[in-house]
C-alpha cells in the first residue's frame, strides 16, 4: 500500500470520526437544554467532544496540505 492511499484512508476516517463527534456534541447539548443526557457517567462535556472534532479536522487539513504539496512538486 502506498503512502497516498494510506493518506486518503486516514483523511476519510478522521473526517468521519470528527463528523460523528460533532453530531454527538450537538445532540448532547440539545439534550442538556431539555434536562436529559445521552452520555451518562461520561466525564466529557459537549464542548470537549467539539474540541476533539476540531483536532481531528486539523489533522485532516494537514494531510490534505501535504497531498497538495506533493502534487505541486510532481508538476514542477
VODRENTOR-868309 format. One record per atom (N, C-alpha, C): residue number from 1; residue in three letters; x, y, z. Coordinates in nm, 3 decimals. Layout:
REM VODRENTOR-868309
+-----+------+---------+---------+---------+
! seq ! type !       X !       Y !       Z !
+-----+------+---------+---------+---------+
! NUM !  ALA !       X !       Y !       Z !
...
+-----+------+---------+---------+---------+
END
This chain:
REM VODRENTOR-868309
+-----+------+---------+---------+---------+
! seq ! type !       X !       Y !       Z !
+-----+------+---------+---------+---------+
!   1 !  UNK !   0.085 !  -0.117 !   0.000 !
!   1 !  UNK !   0.000 !   0.000 !   0.000 !
!   1 !  UNK !   0.089 !   0.124 !   0.000 !
!   2 !  UNK !   0.063 !   0.214 !  -0.090 !
!   2 !  UNK !   0.148 !   0.332 !  -0.097 !
!   2 !  UNK !   0.098 !   0.441 !  -0.002 !
!   3 !  UNK !   0.180 !   0.542 !   0.015 !
!   3 !  UNK !   0.154 !   0.648 !   0.112 !
!   3 !  UNK !   0.031 !   0.730 !   0.075 !
!   4 !  UNK !   0.007 !   0.752 !  -0.053 !
!   4 !  UNK !  -0.110 !   0.830 !  -0.094 !
!   4 !  UNK !  -0.241 !   0.760 !  -0.057 !
!   5 !  UNK !  -0.243 !   0.628 !  -0.071 !
!   5 !  UNK !  -0.362 !   0.553 !  -0.036 !
!   5 !  UNK !  -0.387 !   0.556 !   0.115 !
!   6 !  UNK !  -0.279 !   0.541 !   0.192 !
!   6 !  UNK !  -0.292 !   0.549 !   0.338 !
!   6 !  UNK !  -0.337 !   0.689 !   0.382 !
!   7 !  UNK !  -0.283 !   0.790 !   0.316 !
!   7 !  UNK !  -0.321 !   0.927 !   0.346 !
!   7 !  UNK !  -0.469 !   0.948 !   0.319 !
!   8 !  UNK !  -0.518 !   0.898 !   0.208 !
!   8 !  UNK !  -0.658 !   0.912 !   0.173 !
!   8 !  UNK !  -0.749 !   0.840 !   0.273 !
!   9 !  UNK !  -0.711 !   0.721 !   0.312 !
!   9 !  UNK !  -0.789 !   0.645 !   0.409 !
!   9 !  UNK !  -0.791 !   0.717 !   0.544 !
!  10 !  UNK !  -0.677 !   0.767 !   0.587 !
!  10 !  UNK !  -0.669 !   0.839 !   0.715 !
!  10 !  UNK !  -0.754 !   0.964 !   0.712 !
!  11 !  UNK !  -0.751 !   1.037 !   0.603 !
!  11 !  UNK !  -0.833 !   1.158 !   0.591 !
!  11 !  UNK !  -0.982 !   1.125 !   0.602 !
!  12 !  UNK !  -1.023 !   1.020 !   0.535 !
!  12 !  UNK !  -1.165 !   0.982 !   0.538 !
!  12 !  UNK !  -1.207 !   0.936 !   0.676 !
!  13 !  UNK !  -1.124 !   0.856 !   0.742 !
!  13 !  UNK !  -1.157 !   0.809 !   0.876 !
!  13 !  UNK !  -1.162 !   0.924 !   0.974 !
!  14 !  UNK !  -1.060 !   1.011 !   0.972 !
!  14 !  UNK !  -1.058 !   1.125 !   1.064 !
!  14 !  UNK !  -1.177 !   1.217 !   1.040 !
!  15 !  UNK !  -1.212 !   1.240 !   0.914 !
!  15 !  UNK !  -1.325 !   1.328 !   0.884 !
!  15 !  UNK !  -1.455 !   1.266 !   0.934 !
!  16 !  UNK !  -1.473 !   1.137 !   0.913 !
!  16 !  UNK !  -1.594 !   1.069 !   0.959 !
!  16 !  UNK !  -1.605 !   1.073 !   1.111 !
!  17 !  UNK !  -1.496 !   1.044 !   1.180 !
!  17 !  UNK !  -1.497 !   1.046 !   1.327 !
!  17 !  UNK !  -1.524 !   1.188 !   1.377 !
!  18 !  UNK !  -1.464 !   1.288 !   1.314 !
!  18 !  UNK !  -1.489 !   1.427 !   1.353 !
!  18 !  UNK !  -1.635 !   1.463 !   1.333 !
!  19 !  UNK !  -1.695 !   1.418 !   1.224 !
!  19 !  UNK !  -1.836 !   1.446 !   1.198 !
!  19 !  UNK !  -1.924 !   1.380 !   1.304 !
!  20 !  UNK !  -1.892 !   1.256 !   1.341 !
!  20 !  UNK !  -1.968 !   1.186 !   1.446 !
!  20 !  UNK !  -1.954 !   1.259 !   1.579 !
!  21 !  UNK !  -1.833 !   1.301 !   1.614 !
!  21 !  UNK !  -1.813 !   1.374 !   1.739 !
!  21 !  UNK !  -1.889 !   1.507 !   1.738 !
!  22 !  UNK !  -1.892 !   1.574 !   1.625 !
!  22 !  UNK !  -1.970 !   1.698 !   1.614 !
!  22 !  UNK !  -2.118 !   1.670 !   1.635 !
!  23 !  UNK !  -2.169 !   1.565 !   1.573 !
!  23 !  UNK !  -2.310 !   1.529 !   1.589 !
!  23 !  UNK !  -2.343 !   1.494 !   1.735 !
!  24 !  UNK !  -2.256 !   1.418 !   1.799 !
!  24 !  UNK !  -2.277 !   1.383 !   1.940 !
!  24 !  UNK !  -2.276 !   1.508 !   2.026 !
!  25 !  UNK !  -2.186 !   1.598 !   1.998 !
!  25 !  UNK !  -2.177 !   1.722 !   2.073 !
!  25 !  UNK !  -2.304 !   1.805 !   2.060 !
!  26 !  UNK !  -2.355 !   1.818 !   1.939 !
!  26 !  UNK !  -2.477 !   1.897 !   1.916 !
!  26 !  UNK !  -2.597 !   1.830 !   1.982 !
!  27 !  UNK !  -2.610 !   1.700 !   1.964 !
!  27 !  UNK !  -2.723 !   1.627 !   2.023 !
!  27 !  UNK !  -2.718 !   1.634 !   2.175 !
!  28 !  UNK !  -2.600 !   1.616 !   2.232 !
!  28 !  UNK !  -2.586 !   1.622 !   2.378 !
!  28 !  UNK !  -2.620 !   1.760 !   2.432 !
!  29 !  UNK !  -2.578 !   1.864 !   2.362 !
!  29 !  UNK !  -2.609 !   2.000 !   2.407 !
!  29 !  UNK !  -2.760 !   2.025 !   2.402 !
!  30 !  UNK !  -2.825 !   1.980 !   2.296 !
!  30 !  UNK !  -2.970 !   1.995 !   2.287 !
!  30 !  UNK !  -3.039 !   1.916 !   2.398 !
!  31 !  UNK !  -2.990 !   1.796 !   2.425 !
!  31 !  UNK !  -3.048 !   1.714 !   2.532 !
!  31 !  UNK !  -3.026 !   1.780 !   2.668 !
!  32 !  UNK !  -2.909 !   1.842 !   2.690 !
!  32 !  UNK !  -2.882 !   1.909 !   2.816 !
!  32 !  UNK !  -2.976 !   2.026 !   2.838 !
!  33 !  UNK !  -3.011 !   2.097 !   2.732 !
!  33 !  UNK !  -3.103 !   2.210 !   2.743 !
!  33 !  UNK !  -3.240 !   2.162 !   2.789 !
!  34 !  UNK !  -3.281 !   2.044 !   2.743 !
!  34 !  UNK !  -3.410 !   1.989 !   2.782 !
!  34 !  UNK !  -3.405 !   1.914 !   2.915 !
!  35 !  UNK !  -3.285 !   1.902 !   2.974 !
!  35 !  UNK !  -3.273 !   1.836 !   3.104 !
!  35 !  UNK !  -3.240 !   1.689 !   3.097 !
!  36 !  UNK !  -3.200 !   1.640 !   2.982 !
!  36 !  UNK !  -3.165 !   1.499 !   2.965 !
!  36 !  UNK !  -3.018 !   1.487 !   2.924 !
!  37 !  UNK !  -2.972 !   1.363 !   2.915 !
!  37 !  UNK !  -2.836 !   1.339 !   2.869 !
!  37 !  UNK !  -2.829 !   1.207 !   2.795 !
!  38 !  UNK !  -2.737 !   1.196 !   2.701 !
!  38 !  UNK !  -2.714 !   1.068 !   2.633 !
!  38 !  UNK !  -2.578 !   1.011 !   2.673 !
!  39 !  UNK !  -2.497 !   1.091 !   2.740 !
!  39 !  UNK !  -2.362 !   1.049 !   2.781 !
!  39 !  UNK !  -2.358 !   1.027 !   2.932 !
!  40 !  UNK !  -2.437 !   0.934 !   2.979 !
!  40 !  UNK !  -2.445 !   0.909 !   3.123 !
!  40 !  UNK !  -2.311 !   0.865 !   3.178 !
!  41 !  UNK !  -2.269 !   0.928 !   3.283 !
!  41 !  UNK !  -2.146 !   0.889 !   3.350 !
!  41 !  UNK !  -2.019 !   0.927 !   3.278 !
!  42 !  UNK !  -2.030 !   0.985 !   3.161 !
!  42 !  UNK !  -1.910 !   1.027 !   3.088 !
!  42 !  UNK !  -1.858 !   1.157 !   3.147 !
!  43 !  UNK !  -1.729 !   1.166 !   3.161 !
!  43 !  UNK !  -1.671 !   1.287 !   3.219 !
!  43 !  UNK !  -1.649 !   1.395 !   3.114 !
!  44 !  UNK !  -1.686 !   1.368 !   2.989 !
!  44 !  UNK !  -1.666 !   1.465 !   2.883 !
!  44 !  UNK !  -1.794 !   1.546 !   2.860 !
!  45 !  UNK !  -1.774 !   1.674 !   2.841 !
!  45 !  UNK !  -1.885 !   1.763 !   2.812 !
!  45 !  UNK !  -1.899 !   1.777 !   2.659 !
!  46 !  UNK !  -2.010 !   1.833 !   2.613 !
!  46 !  UNK !  -2.025 !   1.852 !   2.468 !
!  46 !  UNK !  -1.914 !   1.938 !   2.408 !
!  47 !  UNK !  -1.868 !   2.036 !   2.484 !
!  47 !  UNK !  -1.760 !   2.121 !   2.431 !
!  47 !  UNK !  -1.630 !   2.042 !   2.415 !
!  48 !  UNK !  -1.609 !   1.943 !   2.500 !
!  48 !  UNK !  -1.488 !   1.860 !   2.489 !
!  48 !  UNK !  -1.493 !   1.775 !   2.362 !
!  49 !  UNK !  -1.612 !   1.721 !   2.331 !
!  49 !  UNK !  -1.627 !   1.645 !   2.207 !
!  49 !  UNK !  -1.605 !   1.735 !   2.086 !
!  50 !  UNK !  -1.650 !   1.858 !   2.095 !
!  50 !  UNK !  -1.627 !   1.954 !   1.987 !
!  50 !  UNK !  -1.478 !   1.980 !   1.970 !
!  51 !  UNK !  -1.405 !   1.990 !   2.081 !
!  51 !  UNK !  -1.259 !   2.008 !   2.073 !
!  51 !  UNK !  -1.193 !   1.890 !   2.004 !
!  52 !  UNK !  -1.234 !   1.769 !   2.037 !
!  52 !  UNK !  -1.178 !   1.651 !   1.971 !
!  52 !  UNK !  -1.205 !   1.652 !   1.821 !
!  53 !  UNK !  -1.326 !   1.693 !   1.783 !
!  53 !  UNK !  -1.362 !   1.701 !   1.641 !
!  53 !  UNK !  -1.274 !   1.802 !   1.569 !
!  54 !  UNK !  -1.251 !   1.916 !   1.632 !
!  54 !  UNK !  -1.167 !   2.018 !   1.570 !
!  54 !  UNK !  -1.024 !   1.972 !   1.556 !
!  55 !  UNK !  -0.974 !   1.902 !   1.656 !
!  55 !  UNK !  -0.837 !   1.849 !   1.649 !
!  55 !  UNK !  -0.824 !   1.751 !   1.531 !
!  56 !  UNK !  -0.922 !   1.664 !   1.516 !
!  56 !  UNK !  -0.918 !   1.569 !   1.403 !
!  56 !  UNK !  -0.925 !   1.642 !   1.270 !
!  57 !  UNK !  -1.005 !   1.748 !   1.261 !
!  57 !  UNK !  -1.014 !   1.823 !   1.136 !
!  57 !  UNK !  -0.884 !   1.896 !   1.106 !
!  58 !  UNK !  -0.811 !   1.939 !   1.207 !
!  58 !  UNK !  -0.680 !   2.000 !   1.185 !
!  58 !  UNK !  -0.584 !   1.898 !   1.124 !
!  59 !  UNK !  -0.591 !   1.773 !   1.171 !
!  59 !  UNK !  -0.509 !   1.668 !   1.112 !
!  59 !  UNK !  -0.548 !   1.643 !   0.967 !
!  60 !  UNK !  -0.677 !   1.645 !   0.938 !
!  60 !  UNK !  -0.723 !   1.626 !   0.801 !
!  60 !  UNK !  -0.669 !   1.738 !   0.712 !
!  61 !  UNK !  -0.676 !   1.861 !   0.759 !
!  61 !  UNK !  -0.624 !   1.974 !   0.681 !
!  61 !  UNK !  -0.475 !   1.959 !   0.656 !
!  62 !  UNK !  -0.401 !   1.916 !   0.759 !
!  62 !  UNK !  -0.257 !   1.897 !   0.743 !
!  62 !  UNK !  -0.227 !   1.788 !   0.641 !
!  63 !  UNK !  -0.302 !   1.679 !   0.645 !
!  63 !  UNK !  -0.280 !   1.571 !   0.548 !
!  63 !  UNK !  -0.314 !   1.616 !   0.406 !
!  64 !  UNK !  -0.420 !   1.694 !   0.392 !
!  64 !  UNK !  -0.457 !   1.743 !   0.259 !
!  64 !  UNK !  -0.354 !   1.843 !   0.206 !
!  65 !  UNK !  -0.300 !   1.926 !   0.295 !
!  65 !  UNK !  -0.195 !   2.020 !   0.252 !
!  65 !  UNK !  -0.070 !   1.945 !   0.208 !
!  66 !  UNK !  -0.041 !   1.833 !   0.274 !
!  66 !  UNK !   0.073 !   1.751 !   0.232 !
!  66 !  UNK !   0.050 !   1.694 !   0.093 !
!  67 !  UNK !  -0.073 !   1.649 !   0.065 !
!  67 !  UNK !  -0.105 !   1.598 !  -0.068 !
!  67 !  UNK !  -0.088 !   1.706 !  -0.174 !
!  68 !  UNK !  -0.134 !   1.826 !  -0.144 !
!  68 !  UNK !  -0.122 !   1.937 !  -0.239 !
!  68 !  UNK !   0.025 !   1.967 !  -0.265 !
!  69 !  UNK !   0.106 !   1.968 !  -0.159 !
!  69 !  UNK !   0.248 !   1.994 !  -0.174 !
!  69 !  UNK !   0.315 !   1.889 !  -0.264 !
!  70 !  UNK !   0.279 !   1.764 !  -0.244 !
!  70 !  UNK !   0.336 !   1.656 !  -0.326 !
!  70 !  UNK !   0.293 !   1.670 !  -0.471 !
!  71 !  UNK !   0.169 !   1.706 !  -0.495 !
!  71 !  UNK !   0.123 !   1.725 !  -0.633 !
!  71 !  UNK !   0.192 !   1.843 !  -0.699 !
!  72 !  UNK !   0.216 !   1.949 !  -0.624 !
!  72 !  UNK !   0.288 !   2.065 !  -0.680 !
!  72 !  UNK !   0.432 !   2.031 !  -0.712 !
!  73 !  UNK !   0.493 !   1.948 !  -0.628 !
!  73 !  UNK !   0.632 !   1.906 !  -0.657 !
!  73 !  UNK !   0.639 !   1.821 !  -0.782 !
!  74 !  UNK !   0.540 !   1.734 !  -0.801 !
!  74 !  UNK !   0.541 !   1.649 !  -0.920 !
!  74 !  UNK !   0.520 !   1.729 !  -1.047 !
!  75 !  UNK !   0.436 !   1.832 !  -1.039 !
!  75 !  UNK !   0.406 !   1.909 !  -1.160 !
!  75 !  UNK !   0.516 !   2.010 !  -1.194 !
!  76 !  UNK !   0.599 !   2.043 !  -1.097 !
!  76 !  UNK !   0.705 !   2.144 !  -1.123 !
!  76 !  UNK !   0.827 !   2.084 !  -1.186 !
+-----+------+---------+---------+---------+
END
